[in-house]
Each structure stands twice: as structure tokens, then as C-alpha cells.
Amino acid sequence: MPDESKPKHLVVFQPSGSRGYVEDGANLLEVARSLGVEIETPCGGLLMCSKCRVRIEEGSFERFGIESSLSHCNPVLEKERDFFRSKGLNEPNLRQSCVVKVHGPLVVFVPEESRAVKQLVRKSARELNIPIKSAMRRYFVEMKPATLRDPLGDWERLQNALKEHHGLEGLHIDYPVLTQLQKIVRAGEWKVTAFVWQGREVIRVAAGFAEYSLGLAVDVGTTTVAGFLCDLDSGQVLASESMMNPQTPYGDDVMARITYAMTHTDGLEKMHRAIIEGLNTIVERVCEKAGYQPEEICETVLVGNTCMDHIFLNIFPKYVGVSPFAPAIHHSVDVKARDFGLKILPSGNVHVLPNEAGFVGADNVACVIAEEPYKQDDIMLVIDIGTNGEMVLGNRHKLISASVPTGPAFEGAQIQFGMRAAAGAIEKVDIDPVTWDVRFKTIGEEKWSDELPPEEIKARGLCGSAMIDLGWEMYRAGVVDATGRFSKETHSPRLREGPGGIEFVIAWANQTSIGRDITFNNADMRALQLAKSAMYSAAKIMMRRLGVPKVDKVVLAGAFGSFIDKVKAMAMGLYPDCELKNVFAVGNAAGDGARMALLNTDKRAEADEVARHIEYVELTVEPDFEKQFAAAMHFPHMSDSFPHLQKMLDKAMRERAQRLLRVNPLFADLPSDVVRRLAAVTEEMRFKKNQAIFAAGSEPTALYIVKEGSVAVASDTDGATELKDGAVLNGAVIAGNQPNSASAKATALNTKVLAIPRAEVAKEMETEPTLKERLARAK
């Protein structure tokens, strides 16, 4: 049993975002396991390997409200220090988690090589038809050898040959390439291949005939980074690689990273170095996969949000995060790879696409040039659902954009059992609307939970796609109402009071690998509502600014957008109504745009044009932003209709009514078809405090059952009685075919009552005498 007298410390693991309060003196490896963070331990904690190593982060982490320090652990063991030294591991603050005891709050980074369960980074490349017009061109030439009579310089000879055979004029050569030119020319016996960038600069010369040119497209997301090695002649993706953004220890989102840069003198340097090292790792991996050398990559095109671009370019991002959120540069940038320490061809070009605004960056521009709404008549809504949600709305006449912070909830940072996508994460959820039984599917397992023995399921937490499912499923089943408030009924063991308030059990402890029930509570639901409301209200404001009543197409971009259920996403109110056949998940559109810009310079020109002309909407200064936001907090929305989902919404309402009737003693044990027929005609009515429901002496038009709140029933003979949830208001008068003998009015601020038409109740009473008997006994 936990010792309540011991102090508790918050421990946060990165990059998973898993966190929890633990007792003083707890073993860090055991803490990781209890929070679902799987760390390699091949030696079983005997200090015989370095697989369980972690890095203890130093400094103040405002987003967690803690100060993390190596001093919050037990002292480093001499054996531990000697072992790291023998392995050449000199990075500061490394510890072996198996021997660390927690004595204070900690932020712990688990390196990729120490993770037993690798983060799943879903940023694969889709097939694209891209006309090839690369900035990099190869030209084979045979130069005239130098002689005593013709001692012209080698560079001049190469210039002459390129002009004579290929019509190239006005060329210049990269200086480090020039220093090696004579050796290369003679190694090729005066036959060489010149790699010319943008028709003006020779950035590489190879001896003899070079058969290929390579380029790398990179999407630097706040959470994940993806690289695509491409053949610049054919456009083929030769290899791809993804990884967690190595900056995640410094902040889960954009503002956290900006804050880190502002509050730590070496903050920008650390984050810049981290992303360069990460990109070099991607370069090494794609080249190893495809069988090429990193120095053969002649050009890289990089996209990221404005903050990521600034950090990559080693530009202080402070002013991106403070009003008026101005970036250091809007335009695209071309920089030599050697200036960053990027381990491709040193003279190779790194092209960074332009930014739109402080929170809408080159990744959004890349999405736009990939999906091309500026070439269409239909109104298209492009949603890049990442850590920082970016949206574009419009067509060939006009485009507007906005940015919303969605990722912390969808990526688990604000959810008790939330986690990023990895093996064991629950990714799909279904809830039976009548029984509240839950079935789910985890990443890495083809079967659903109800098809497996509990001990084989091994769920670890909830990833973003499961949270989208839960928004709709919990509303559909009546676990929560349209406002996100949890039901007060007590008929299901899944709905209970937990440490964080009311919670709903998604997976029982025996179905998990963490030994605890996985639940979704009040705070989780509110975080989900805030994220979905941000996206929906942004879309509505953009639609108003554009002057359009509806959207014709919705494009869900980003790795996360590829794996959500588009129907459930719309039904829970993530985006406005649209014909479902026109809702598309396109995967990593930012990466697609980066590839397009790598392979076709016309796309770079389009990107520059788009970035200049997209109108950015700063949502927080819109006069009705708060009103729009509050309305979008409801499931699916407080007032907007969803005609393309109306049948689905109507069915959900009938299913909720069926459950409410089924658990009411009045309808208990009645045949299922009777309950279904009554549920199908049941209407939920809302009454304000002191609002009349019916008057004494009036003819009853419906059978009323209190769903939520309280109702006062008053008569001359019995006086006033207050009725609560589940109470029947006028059963006896309907059973006796009499006028209402009492009056009823709502006494709570927000009272909900189920109304079943009298005629339908009378019809069922004719064939079900039990129902008539129970109604006759009801007040």
C-alpha cells in the first residue's frame, strides 16, 4: 500500500509525455513501468548494460510547474560512472534508471535506443505525380586537356565546355569545390559531371559520368520529423525515415520551446543543435537504407512551422511568440548545408519554404502547394492536425489561414492516460450505447479487445485518434451530454467517482500492461472539448471572413489526420458539416509539399506567391471569438446543424433514450421491442428554473420522466413534492386517461425531461398490461 505520509513528486517522461506523482524514494525504472513508459532492461537491473539509461533534464519547466534537477536523485554510483565512461558515454546528466531513486520533481528524457516500445511516427510518403524540374541539374562534359600551348585554367576549361555543350553561361563555382577541381578533373581524365544549382552555381564536380542526383525533403514537425530521400531525375522516393523531434525535452509545443529559448541563455543553441543532430541521423539512416553516401545529397528542402524554422535557422524565436507575432523573415531562404553542419554535400543548398505568419509556417505553405486549393472553384478547408493545428480555407479567388493549439490534448499531454502513438496505445474505441460495454483496438494488434483474452491485450494508454472516437462515442452513448458533462446515473460500474472526479473506464486493469484501469475523466473531457472547439470555431470564423455558408471539401492532413475516423471527427464537432465523400485524409501533406518543392522549382515559386497572398486571421482578436468558442464546446455544436450526419445523430438520440428507459424501473424487464419503439419517439426537453412543464387540469400530451435536475409537482390534495432523476411525473393520469391532477415546474437551473407522446404510451399499454400497472402506481 502507498505510504500517504511520504511526500509526492511529479515525474515527467519525454518524449512520451507520460507523467505521474510518485512517492519519495521510488525507483525510477519502476516509476516508468507504472506509467506505461517501457525502458529496455536486458540485464534485469544488474548494472551490466547501459540500455536503461535516461537523461535527467536540468532547469525550470513552467508548463509542468516544476524545477527538475539531477540533485533530485540519489548520487551517481561509482560503478554507474565507470560503466558510462567505459562505453564512451560522456553526455551530462545520464543515469541508469534501474538505480535511480526519486527525491524531487524530475523531467526525464528517454533516448530512442533505451525505449523498449518505439514511438510510432506515421509520416510515410504517398505516391505523387510531380513534373520534374529540379533546381539541381547534372551536365556531363569532356574537357580539352591543358597543354603548354593552351595552359587555360581548369575552371575556365569547365566553363567553356559547359557553355559549348549545354549553353550555360555566367556560372560561378563554390569555393571548396574549386579547391578540389584539378584533382577531380585529372581523375576523370578530363571527363567530368558538373552539378549545377539553379543554372548558375557549380556545387559539385564528379570524375567521369555521374548517373544520379539526390535530394532530401524534410518535414520538421513540433513533435515528429520526417525525411524523404529522392532521386532528382525520376522523383522516386528511395528511402524515408521518421523520428521524434529531439527538441521535445525542451517543450511539448511551440510556446513551450519559445519560453525555453527566452528563459535559458543556451536554450536556442541547445534546440538548434538538437534538430541538426536529429536531421543528420535521418540523413545517415536514409542513405544506409538506399545504399548511398550522405555527401551525394545535393539539396535539401525543409518545411516546419514558424518556430521550428527559426530554431533550425538559429534565429531567436522570441518575437514569434509575442504580439504582433512577427517572424524574422517571411520569404524562403537558401543556405549552404555546411553553414548548419548538416552532413550532406557541404556545398549543397538547403531551401526553407516561406512562412505565412507567427504561428502559420512553411509546413502550412507546403500543405497548400500539395493540395492546391488556389486552383479550384470549390471551397476547401485544409486542416493540418498536429501539435499546432493549422488551417486554410478558400479557393482560387482567396485563401485565409489560422492557427490553433490542438496537439497537447490530442498527443496526450493534457490527458491522464494520454500518450503519443506507440505500440499498445488504444487507437480506436466503440461504446455500446445501451450496455456501455467498451471494445477497443490498440496499435500493433489487428484484433479488437473483445476478440482477445484480457491478458493478451496489454493496453498502455490513449492516443489522439482514440480521443476523437471517445468524444463521439461517449456523447452517443449518453456517458456525457452535449455540454460534456458526465451522466449522474449509477447503473454501470464503468462510470464512477475517481481521484480526478467522475471517470469512465475504457480498459480494465487486467486488459492493460500498466496494472491499472485506463479511464477518461472530467478534466480529460474538458481538454478534448477545448481542442475540438478551437478547431471548429477557427473554421467558423474563417468561413465568415470568406463569406461562405458551407465548405465543399475537407482535407485532413498530417500524420494524426490520417488515422482519425472522419465520420466520428465530424460527429463530435471537430470541423463543420460537409458531404462525407468530400472529406479526405491525405497523410503528411507538408512532407508532400516539401517533396514537390524539391523536385519542381515552379512549386517554390508557387509557395512564395501563396505565402504572400494568404490572409492570416488572428482568432483571439475577433470580436465574437469567445462566443464562437463557447458554442463549439458542445457536442457536436450548440446551434449548428449537420445535415450530412442527421440520420446518425437521430439514431444516437434514440439509442441514448433507449438506455435511459431501460435502466428506469418503469420499463425494466419490458420486451426490447417495446422499449425500442418508445425510445424512437422520445424527445428530450429542457426547462429553465421555474418554467412550467404542465398545468393542473390540462390534458396530458406526454409521459414525462426527469432525466436531470429537479421538478416540483404540486396539487391541492398532496401539496408540493420535489422529484429528481428518474422520477415519472404523470404516469397515473395517463394510465387512467385523466387530466393532469397537479402542476409541474422545473426547480433547477437546467432541468432535462424525457417526453414520450401520450398516444404512443397508450398504444403500448394495450399490449403490455405490465406497463399500465406500473404507470397506475406512479405519481
C-alpha positions in Angstrom: 0.0 0.0 0.0 1.2 3.6 -0.7 2.6 5.4 2.3 0.5 8.6 2.5 3.0 10.2 4.9 5.7 10.3 2.2 5.9 13.4 0.0 4.9 13.0 -3.6 7.0 14.2 -6.6 5.9 14.8 -10.2 7.9 12.8 -12.7 7.5 13.6 -16.4 8.9 11.3 -19.1 9.8 12.7 -22.5 9.2 12.3 -25.4 6.1 10.2 -24.5 4.7 12.9 -22.2 3.7 10.3 -19.6 3.6 11.7 -16.1 2.5 11.0 -12.5 3.1 11.7 -8.9 5.3 9.2 -7.1 6.5 8.6 -3.5 9.8 9.9 -2.3 12.5 7.2 -2.9 10.6 5.4 -5.7 12.8 3.6 -8.2 12.8 5.5 -11.5 12.6 2.3 -13.6 9.6 1.1 -11.6 8.0 4.5 -12.0 8.5 4.4 -15.7 6.8 1.0 -15.9 3.9 2.1 -13.7 3.3 5.0 -16.1 3.5 2.8 -19.2 6.9 4.0 -20.3 8.7 0.9 -21.4 12.5 1.0 -21.0 15.0 -1.6 -22.1 16.4 -3.7 -19.3 18.1 -6.7 -20.8 20.4 -7.2 -17.7 17.4 -7.1 -15.3 18.7 -4.0 -13.5 22.1 -5.5 -12.5 24.2 -2.6 -13.9 25.6 -4.8 -16.6 24.4 -2.9 -19.6 23.6 0.7 -20.5 20.2 0.0 -22.1 18.1 1.6 -19.4 20.0 4.9 -19.5 18.0 8.2 -19.3 18.9 11.8 -19.2 17.7 13.9 -16.2 16.8 17.4 -17.5 18.0 20.5 -15.7 16.1 23.7 -15.2 12.7 25.2 -14.7 9.8 23.7 -16.7 7.0 26.1 -16.4 4.5 24.0 -18.4 4.7 21.3 -15.7 5.2 23.8 -12.8 8.4 22.1 -11.6 12.2 22.6 -11.3 14.0 19.4 -12.5 17.5 18.7 -11.3 20.0 15.8 -11.1 20.2 16.7 -7.4 16.6 15.4 -7.1 18.0 11.9 -7.5 20.3 9.8 -5.3 24.0 10.4 -6.0 25.6 8.8 -9.1 27.1 5.4 -8.2 30.8 5.0 -8.9 30.0 1.7 -10.8 27.5 3.6 -12.9 30.0 6.4 -13.7 32.7 3.9 -14.6 30.4 2.0 -16.8 29.3 5.1 -18.8 33.0 6.0 -19.1 33.9 2.6 -20.5 31.2 2.9 -23.1 32.3 6.4 -24.2 29.0 7.9 -23.0 30.1 11.4 -21.8 26.8 13.2 -22.1 26.0 15.1 -18.9 23.1 14.1 -16.6 23.0 10.5 -17.9 21.7 7.9 -15.3 20.8 4.3 -15.3 17.2 4.3 -14.4 17.4 1.0 -12.6 19.4 2.5 -9.7 17.9 6.0 -9.6 15.8 6.9 -6.6 13.4 9.9 -6.9 13.8 12.6 -4.3 12.2 15.5 -6.1 10.4 16.5 -9.2 12.0 15.3 -12.5 11.8 15.7 -16.2 13.3 12.5 -17.7 14.3 12.1 -21.3 14.4 8.5 -22.6 16.7 8.2 -25.6 15.4 6.3 -28.6 17.9 3.5 -28.0 16.6 3.0 -24.5 12.9 2.7 -25.5 11.5 -0.8 -25.4 8.4 0.4 -27.2 9.4 2.8 -30.0 7.3 5.8 -30.8 5.2 5.3 -33.9 5.9 8.2 -36.3 3.3 8.0 -39.0 4.7 10.2 -41.8 5.0 8.0 -44.8 5.2 9.3 -48.4 2.2 8.9 -50.7 2.6 8.5 -54.5 2.5 11.8 -56.3 2.7 12.8 -59.9 5.2 15.5 -59.9 6.6 17.1 -63.1 10.4 17.1 -62.7 12.0 20.5 -62.8 14.7 20.2 -60.2 16.9 23.1 -59.1 19.8 20.7 -59.4 20.9 19.6 -62.9 23.8 17.3 -64.0 25.9 18.0 -67.0 28.5 15.6 -68.4 31.3 17.2 -70.4 34.6 16.2 -72.0 37.1 19.0 -71.5 40.1 19.8 -73.7 43.2 18.8 -71.7 45.7 21.5 -70.8 48.8 21.8 -72.8 51.9 24.0 -72.8 50.4 25.9 -75.7 47.0 26.1 -74.1 47.5 26.5 -70.3 44.0 27.8 -69.6 42.8 27.2 -66.0 40.7 24.1 -65.3 37.7 26.1 -64.1 37.8 28.2 -67.3 38.0 25.0 -69.3 35.0 23.6 -67.5 33.1 26.8 -68.0 33.9 26.7 -71.8 32.8 23.1 -72.1 29.5 23.7 -70.2 28.8 26.7 -72.5 29.7 24.9 -75.7 27.8 21.7 -75.0 25.0 22.8 -72.8 24.6 26.6 -73.4 25.4 27.5 -69.8 26.8 31.0 -69.2 27.6 33.2 -66.3 28.4 30.3 -64.0 30.4 30.5 -60.7 31.8 27.7 -58.6 31.6 27.0 -54.9 35.0 27.8 -53.4 35.6 24.4 -51.6 34.7 22.7 -54.9 37.2 24.8 -56.7 40.0 23.7 -54.3 39.4 20.1 -55.4 38.7 20.7 -59.1 42.1 19.9 -60.5 42.3 16.6 -58.7 38.8 15.6 -59.9 39.4 16.6 -63.5 42.5 14.5 -63.8 41.0 11.6 -62.0 38.3 11.6 -64.7 40.8 12.1 -67.5 39.2 15.4 -68.4 35.7 13.8 -68.4 33.5 15.1 -65.5 30.0 15.7 -64.4 29.1 19.1 -63.2 26.3 19.5 -60.7 24.8 22.9 -61.3 22.3 24.6 -58.9 19.6 26.9 -60.4 21.7 27.1 -63.6 24.2 29.4 -62.0 26.5 27.7 -59.5 28.6 24.6 -59.8 28.3 22.9 -56.3 29.9 19.6 -57.2 32.1 18.1 -59.8 32.4 14.3 -60.1 35.0 12.4 -62.1 33.5 10.7 -65.2 29.8 10.3 -65.7 27.6 10.5 -62.6 24.4 8.6 -63.1 22.1 10.2 -60.4 21.4 13.3 -58.3 19.9 13.0 -54.8 17.8 15.4 -52.8 16.2 15.3 -49.3 12.8 16.6 -48.4 12.3 17.2 -44.7 9.2 18.0 -42.6 10.2 19.3 -39.2 7.1 19.0 -37.0 6.9 20.1 -33.4 6.6 16.5 -32.3 8.0 14.5 -35.2 10.5 14.8 -38.0 10.3 13.0 -41.4 12.9 12.8 -44.2 12.4 11.6 -47.8 15.5 10.7 -49.9 14.5 11.4 -53.5 16.0 10.7 -57.0 16.0 14.2 -58.5 15.7 12.7 -62.0 12.7 10.4 -61.6 11.2 11.8 -58.4 11.2 8.4 -56.8 11.4 8.2 -53.0 14.4 6.0 -52.5 14.1 5.8 -48.7 12.2 7.6 -45.9 12.8 7.9 -42.1 10.9 9.4 -39.2 11.8 10.2 -35.7 10.6 12.1 -32.7 11.7 15.7 -32.8 14.8 15.7 -30.5 13.6 19.1 -29.1 10.7 17.6 -27.3 12.6 17.6 -23.9 12.5 21.4 -24.1 8.8 21.7 -24.6 5.7 19.8 -25.9 4.5 22.7 -28.0 5.7 25.8 -29.8 5.1 28.2 -26.9 7.0 26.0 -24.5 10.0 26.0 -26.8 9.9 29.7 -27.3 9.7 30.1 -23.5 12.7 27.8 -23.1 14.7 29.8 -25.5 13.8 33.0 -23.6 14.5 31.7 -20.1 17.7 29.8 -20.8 20.8 31.6 -22.1 21.8 28.5 -24.1 18.2 27.5 -24.9 18.3 28.4 -28.6 21.7 26.8 -29.0 20.6 23.5 -27.4 17.5 23.3 -29.5 19.3 24.2 -32.7 22.0 21.6 -32.1 19.3 19.0 -31.3 17.5 19.4 -34.6 20.7 19.5 -36.6 21.8 16.3 -34.9 18.4 14.8 -35.5 18.5 15.6 -39.2 22.0 14.2 -39.5 20.6 11.0 -38.0 17.9 10.9 -40.6 20.4 11.6 -43.4 22.5 8.6 -42.2 19.6 6.3 -42.0 18.0 7.0 -45.4 21.4 6.8 -47.0 22.1 3.5 -45.3 18.7 2.1 -46.4 19.1 3.2 -50.0 22.8 2.4 -50.3 24.2 5.9 -51.0 26.6 8.3 -49.3 25.4 11.4 -47.4 27.7 13.6 -49.4 25.8 12.6 -52.6 22.7 14.6 -51.4 23.0 17.8 -53.3 19.9 19.7 -52.0 17.5 19.7 -49.1 14.1 21.3 -48.9 12.9 21.9 -45.4 9.4 22.8 -44.0 8.3 23.4 -40.5 6.1 25.8 -38.5 7.5 29.3 -38.0 9.0 28.5 -34.6 10.7 25.3 -35.9 12.1 27.3 -38.9 13.6 29.9 -36.6 15.2 27.3 -34.4 16.6 25.4 -37.4 18.0 28.7 -38.8 19.4 29.5 -35.3 17.2 32.7 -35.2 15.9 33.7 -31.7 12.2 32.9 -31.8 11.1 35.3 -29.0 9.2 37.6 -31.3 7.2 34.8 -33.0 5.6 34.3 -29.6 4.7 37.8 -28.5 2.3 40.2 -30.1 2.3 41.1 -33.0 3.9 37.6 -33.6 6.3 38.8 -36.3 8.7 36.3 -37.8 12.3 37.3 -38.6 11.7 36.5 -42.2 8.6 35.7 -44.4 10.4 34.7 -47.6 12.0 31.5 -48.5 15.7 31.1 -47.6 18.6 29.4 -49.3 21.6 28.5 -47.2 24.7 26.2 -47.6 24.5 22.9 -45.8 27.9 23.5 -44.3 26.7 26.6 -42.5 24.4 24.4 -40.4 26.7 21.4 -40.0 24.2 19.4 -42.0 26.0 16.3 -43.2 25.0 16.3 -46.8 27.1 17.7 -49.7 28.8 20.7 -47.8 28.2 23.0 -50.8 24.7 21.7 -51.2 21.7 24.0 -50.9 19.2 24.0 -48.0 15.9 25.6 -49.2 13.5 26.6 -46.4 10.0 27.4 -47.7 8.4 30.8 -46.7 6.3 31.4 -43.6 2.9 33.0 -43.6 2.8 34.4 -40.0 4.0 33.9 -36.5 2.0 30.7 -36.0 1.4 29.6 -39.5 4.7 28.5 -41.1 6.3 26.8 -44.1 4.7 23.5 -43.2 1.3 25.0 -43.9 2.5 26.6 -47.1 3.7 23.1 -48.1 0.3 21.7 -47.4 -1.3 24.3 -49.6 1.0 23.7 -52.6 0.4 20.0 -52.2 -3.4 20.3 -52.1 -3.7 23.4 -54.4 -6.9 24.9 -53.2 -5.8 28.0 -55.2 -6.5 26.2 -58.4 -10.1 25.1 -57.5 -13.6 26.6 -57.6 -14.8 24.6 -54.6 -14.3 25.9 -51.1 -11.7 23.7 -49.5 -10.9 23.5 -45.8 -7.4 22.1 -45.2 -6.7 21.1 -41.6 -3.2 20.0 -40.6 -3.9 18.4 -37.2 -0.5 18.4 -35.5 0.8 19.8 -32.2 -0.1 23.2 -33.6 -3.2 22.9 -35.7 -3.0 25.0 -38.9 -6.0 25.6 -41.2 -6.5 27.1 -44.6 -9.9 27.9 -46.2 -10.7 29.1 -49.7 -10.4 28.6 -53.4 -8.8 30.2 -56.4 -10.3 33.6 -55.5 -9.0 33.9 -52.0 -7.3 31.9 -49.2 -7.3 32.6 -45.5 -5.4 30.8 -42.7 -5.5 30.4 -38.9 -3.6 28.5 -36.2 -5.0 26.7 -33.2 -3.2 24.9 -30.3 -4.6 21.3 -30.5 -1.7 19.0 -30.0 -1.2 19.0 -26.3 -4.6 17.2 -25.9 -4.5 15.1 -29.0 -0.9 14.0 -28.2 -1.7 13.1 -24.6 0.0 15.9 -22.8 -3.2 17.1 -21.1 -4.9 13.7 -20.7 -4.4 11.5 -17.6 -3.8 8.3 -19.6 -2.9 10.1 -22.8 0.2 9.1 -24.8 1.6 9.5 -28.3 1.1 6.8 -30.9 3.1 3.7 -30.0 2.6 0.0 -29.7 -0.1 -0.7 -27.0 -1.8 2.7 -27.4 -5.5 2.5 -27.7 -6.3 4.0 -31.1 -9.9 3.1 -31.8 -12.9 2.9 -29.4 -16.5 1.7 -29.7 -19.0 2.0 -26.8 -22.3 0.1 -26.8 -24.9 2.8 -26.4 -27.3 0.6 -24.4 -24.9 -1.5 -22.2 -21.9 0.8 -22.1 -19.6 -2.1 -22.9 -16.4 -0.9 -24.4 -14.4 -2.5 -27.2 -11.1 -1.0 -28.4 -8.2 -1.6 -30.6 -4.5 -1.0 -29.8 -1.7 0.0 -32.2 0.2 -3.1 -33.3 -2.7 -5.5 -32.7 -5.1 -6.4 -35.5 -7.9 -7.8 -33.3 -10.3 -5.8 -31.2 -10.2 -6.2 -27.4 -13.4 -8.3 -27.3 -11.7 -10.9 -29.6 -8.7 -11.4 -27.2 -8.2 -12.8 -23.7 -7.7 -9.9 -21.3 -4.1 -10.8 -20.5 -3.2 -10.6 -24.2 -4.5 -7.0 -24.8 -1.8 -5.1 -22.9 -3.2 -1.6 -23.5 -0.9 1.2 -22.3 -2.9 4.4 -22.8 -4.9 6.5 -25.2 -3.5 8.2 -28.3 -5.1 11.0 -30.3 -7.3 9.0 -32.6 -8.9 7.2 -29.6 -9.7 10.6 -28.1 -11.6 11.7 -31.2 -13.5 8.4 -31.0 -14.2 9.0 -27.3 -15.6 12.4 -27.9 -18.3 11.0 -30.2 -18.8 7.6 -28.5 -19.3 9.0 -25.0 -21.8 11.6 -26.3 -23.5 9.0 -28.5 -23.9 6.6 -25.6 -25.0 9.2 -23.1 -22.0 8.9 -20.9 -21.7 12.7 -21.3 -24.3 15.1 -22.5 -24.0 17.7 -25.2 -22.1 20.0 -22.9 -19.5 17.3 -22.0 -20.9 16.9 -18.5 -20.9 13.3 -17.2 -24.1 11.4 -16.6 -25.2 11.0 -13.0 -26.5 7.5 -13.4 -25.1 4.7 -11.3 -26.2 1.6 -13.2 -22.8 0.9 -14.9 -19.6 0.1 -13.0 -17.6 1.9 -15.7 -18.9 5.3 -14.6 -17.6 6.1 -11.1 -16.0 8.7 -8.9 -12.3 8.7 -9.2 -9.4 10.8 -7.8 -9.9 13.4 -10.5 -13.7 13.5 -10.4 -16.1 11.4 -12.4 -14.4 9.0 -14.7 -15.4 6.4 -17.3 -13.4 3.1 -17.5 -12.1 2.4 -21.0 -9.9 -0.6 -20.2 -9.9 -2.7 -17.0 -6.6 -3.2 -15.3 -6.4 -6.9 -16.5 -6.6 -5.6 -20.1 -3.6 -3.2 -19.6 0.2 -3.5 -19.3 0.3 -0.9 -16.6 -1.8 -2.8 -14.0 -4.4 0.0 -13.6 -7.7 0.8 -15.2 -7.4 3.2 -18.1 -10.0 5.9 -17.6 -11.3 9.1 -19.2 -12.3 11.8 -16.6 -13.8 15.2 -16.3 -10.6 17.0 -16.9 -9.7 14.8 -19.9 -13.1 15.6 -21.5 -12.7 19.3 -20.9 -9.2 19.2 -22.5 -10.7 17.4 -25.5 -13.5 19.9 -25.8 -11.1 22.8 -25.7 -9.0 21.3 -28.6 -12.0 20.5 -30.8 -13.7 23.8 -30.0 -10.5 25.7 -31.1 -10.6 23.9 -34.5 -14.3 24.3 -35.1 -14.5 27.9 -34.0 -11.5 28.8 -36.2 -13.2 27.2 -39.2 -16.4 29.2 -38.5 -14.6 32.5 -38.2 -12.7 31.8 -41.4 -16.0 30.9 -43.2 -17.5 34.2 -42.1 -14.4 36.2 -43.1 -14.6 34.5 -46.5 -18.4 35.0 -46.8 -19.3 31.3 -47.4 -22.1 29.4 -45.6 -20.5 25.9 -46.0 -17.4 24.1 -47.1 -17.4 21.8 -50.2 -14.3 19.8 -49.3 -12.4 19.0 -46.1 -8.8 17.8 -46.3 -7.4 16.2 -43.1 -3.6 16.5 -43.3 -0.8 15.5 -41.0 0.1 12.1 -39.6 -2.6 12.3 -37.0 -5.2 13.3 -39.5 -4.6 10.1 -41.5 -5.7 7.9 -38.6 -8.8 9.5 -37.2 -12.3 8.3 -38.1 -13.5 11.2 -40.3 -17.2 10.4 -39.5 -16.7 10.4 -35.8 -14.5 13.5 -36.0 -17.3 15.4 -37.7 -19.9 14.0 -35.4 -18.1 15.2 -32.3 -17.7 18.6 -33.9 -14.0 18.8 -34.9 -15.0 20.6 -38.2 -18.2 21.9 -39.8 -20.7 19.8 -41.8 -19.6 18.5 -45.2 -20.6 15.8 -47.5 -18.7 12.8 -46.3 -17.5 11.7 -49.7 -15.7 15.0 -49.9 -13.7 14.5 -46.7 -10.3 13.2 -47.4 -7.3 12.1 -45.2 -4.2 12.8 -47.2 -1.4 11.9 -44.8 1.7 14.0 -44.5 0.7 16.9 -46.9 3.5 19.1 -45.5 6.0 16.4 -46.4 4.4 16.0 -49.8 4.7 19.8 -50.4 8.4 19.6 -49.4 9.0 16.8 -52.0 7.2 18.8 -54.6 9.3 21.9 -53.9 12.4 19.7 -54.0 11.6 18.2 -57.4 10.0 21.2 -59.1 11.2 24.8 -58.8 7.8 26.0 -60.0 6.4 24.8 -56.7 8.9 27.0 -54.9 7.6 30.0 -56.8 4.0 29.0 -56.0 5.0 28.7 -52.3 6.4 32.2 -52.4 3.3 33.5 -54.1 0.9 31.7 -51.7 2.7 32.9 -48.6 2.5 36.5 -49.8 -1.3 36.4 -50.5 -2.8 34.1 -47.9 -4.7 36.3 -45.4 -3.9 35.3 -41.8 -6.7 35.5 -39.2 -5.6 36.2 -35.6 -8.5 34.4 -33.9 -8.1 35.9 -30.5 -8.8 39.5 -31.7 -12.0 38.5 -33.5 -14.9 40.2 -31.6 -17.0 37.1 -31.3 -14.3 34.6 -30.8 -15.3 33.7 -27.3 -18.9 33.3 -28.3 -18.0 31.0 -31.2 -15.6 29.1 -29.0 -18.2 28.5 -26.3 -20.8 27.3 -28.9 -18.3 24.8 -30.3 -17.6 23.3 -26.9 -20.9 21.4 -27.3 -21.2 18.0 -29.0 -21.3 18.4 -31.9 -22.2 22.1 -31.6 -24.6 24.3 -29.7 -26.6 25.5 -32.7 -25.1 24.5 -36.0 -26.8 21.7 -37.9 -25.1 18.7 -39.5 -27.5 17.7 -42.4 -25.0 15.1 -43.7 -24.9 13.4 -40.4 -28.6 13.9 -39.3 -29.5 10.2 -39.6 -26.5 9.3 -37.4 -27.3 11.9 -34.8 -31.0 10.9 -34.7 -30.0 7.3 -34.2 -27.7 8.3 -31.4 -30.5 10.2 -29.7 -32.8 7.1 -29.9 -30.0 4.9 -28.5 -29.5 7.3 -25.6 -33.2 7.3 -24.9 -33.3 3.5 -25.1 -30.7 3.2 -22.4 -32.4 5.8 -20.1 -35.7 3.9 -20.5 -34.0 0.5 -20.0 -32.5 1.5 -16.6 -35.7 3.1 -15.4 -37.8 0.8 -13.1 -40.9 1.7 -15.1 -39.6 0.0 -18.2 -37.4 -2.7 -16.6 -38.0 -6.2 -18.0 -40.3 -5.0 -20.7 -39.8 -6.6 -24.1 -36.9 -5.0 -26.0 -39.1 -4.1 -29.0 -41.4 -2.1 -26.7 -38.5 -0.1 -25.3 -37.1 0.5 -28.7 -40.4 1.8 -30.1 -40.9 4.1 -27.2 -37.3 5.3 -27.4 -37.7 6.1 -31.1 -40.4 8.7 -30.3 -38.9 10.1 -27.1 -37.9 13.7 -27.1 -35.5 15.4 -24.7 -36.9 18.7 -23.4 -35.0 21.4 -21.5 -36.6 23.8 -18.9 -35.3 26.8 -17.1 -35.8 27.3 -13.4 -39.5 27.9 -12.5 -40.6 27.2 -16.1 -43.9 25.3 -16.2 -43.9 21.8 -17.7 -47.7 21.3 -17.4 -50.6 22.8 -15.5 -53.2 21.2 -13.3 -56.4 20.3 -15.2 -54.6 20.2 -18.6 -54.8 17.2 -20.9 -51.5 15.3 -20.7 -49.8 15.3 -24.1 -46.8 13.2 -23.0 -45.4 11.0 -20.3 -42.6 12.9 -18.6 -39.5 11.4 -16.9 -37.0 13.6 -15.1 -33.6 13.0 -16.7 -31.5 15.6 -14.9 -32.2 18.4 -12.5 -35.4 18.6 -10.3 -39.1 19.2 -10.8 -41.7 20.4 -8.2 -45.1 18.7 -8.6 -47.9 20.5 -6.7 -51.6 19.6 -6.2 -54.4 20.8 -3.9 -54.6 17.4 -2.1 -50.9 16.3 -1.8 -49.1 19.7 -1.6 -45.7 20.1 -3.3 -43.2 17.3 -3.9 -39.8 17.6 -5.5 -38.8 14.9 -7.9 -35.3 14.0 -9.0 -33.6 12.0 -11.8 -35.7 9.0 -13.0 -39.0 10.1 -11.5 -42.2 9.8 -13.5 -44.3 12.9 -13.5 -47.8 12.0 -14.7 -47.9 8.2 -15.1 -51.1 7.7 -13.2 -53.2 10.2 -15.1 -52.1 8.7 -18.4 -52.8 5.2 -17.2 -56.3 6.4 -16.0 -56.9 8.5 -19.1 -57.5 11.6 -16.9 -56.5 15.2 -17.0 -53.4 16.3 -15.1 -54.3 16.4 -11.4 -51.2 18.5 -10.5 -48.9 21.1 -12.0 -45.2 20.7 -12.6 -42.4 23.2 -12.9 -38.6 22.9 -13.1 -36.8 23.9 -9.9 -33.2 23.5 -11.1 -31.3 25.9 -13.3 -31.1 23.4 -16.1 -33.7 20.6 -16.0 -33.9 18.0 -18.7 -37.0 15.9 -19.1 -37.8 13.0 -21.4 -41.2 13.3 -23.1 -42.9 10.2 -24.6 -46.0 11.1 -26.6 -49.2 10.0 -24.8 -50.6 8.3 -27.9 -47.5 6.1 -28.2 -47.6 5.2 -24.5 -51.4 4.3 -24.8 -50.6 2.1 -27.8 -48.0 0.1 -25.9 -50.3 -0.2 -22.8 -52.8 -2.1 -24.9 -50.4 -5.0 -25.5 -48.3 -4.6 -22.3 -50.6 -4.7 -19.2 -47.4 -4.6 -17.0 -46.6 -1.1 -18.3 -50.2 0.1 -17.5 -50.0 -1.3 -14.0 -46.7 0.4 -13.3 -47.9 3.7 -14.6 -51.1 3.5 -12.5 -48.8 3.2 -9.4 -46.6 6.1 -10.5 -47.4 9.6 -9.1 
